[in-house]
Amino acid sequence: MQFLCMGYFNPEKMNARPTEEIEAVMEECQPHIEKFYESGKVLLDAGLESETKNLQRVKDKVIVTDGPFTETKELIGSIFVFEAEDMDEAIQLASIHPTTQVNKGEELGWRIEVRPVHYFKNDK
């Protein structure tokens, strides 16, 4: 079974810190990332840029707006996909990720959302 995880952060807290501090925190992430990859179950791990476009169908037209919305207190900073037997194993694997292992992450509003992935089949 595959799981999609989204790593959230608080941009106000991250942007309020000096660049050197953030770089040091990112450096602290590296050993945890390596351990995460050593599981052999990671299929995708990617950081996301802050630019966002939102598409929504309104009155038979697709409307494109800039995002994220200003009322958002958190942004998705990363996504990763891995394989696990069930949600319990998914939680165990996600807990290896730096988001949950780096102490400074708590101050910066880091958290992970874990979701099982299902596929729509096209029988054509």
C-alpha angles and dihedrals in degrees: 000000000000127000130198116211126192120201113212130197138179107247094199091057094043094047092048091063124085115259091243091057093050091047089052091051091050089050089053088055095063100082090048091050090051091051089047091053092046088068086077090219101095111111099172135007118176139163118223130223118232095243110105134179121194120207121198133166110235123173094341094312131100109235119201118202134174118254171226095072114244093236090063111110093185133046130199106247099174144010131201136180125204141162123250136161094239144337092284092058090042090056090047092052094043089052089064091060116103090245089075099029105050111084094213089058090077091058091047095052097250119168139151129228115203121202132174113237123225126184131227110226123222106206094189 
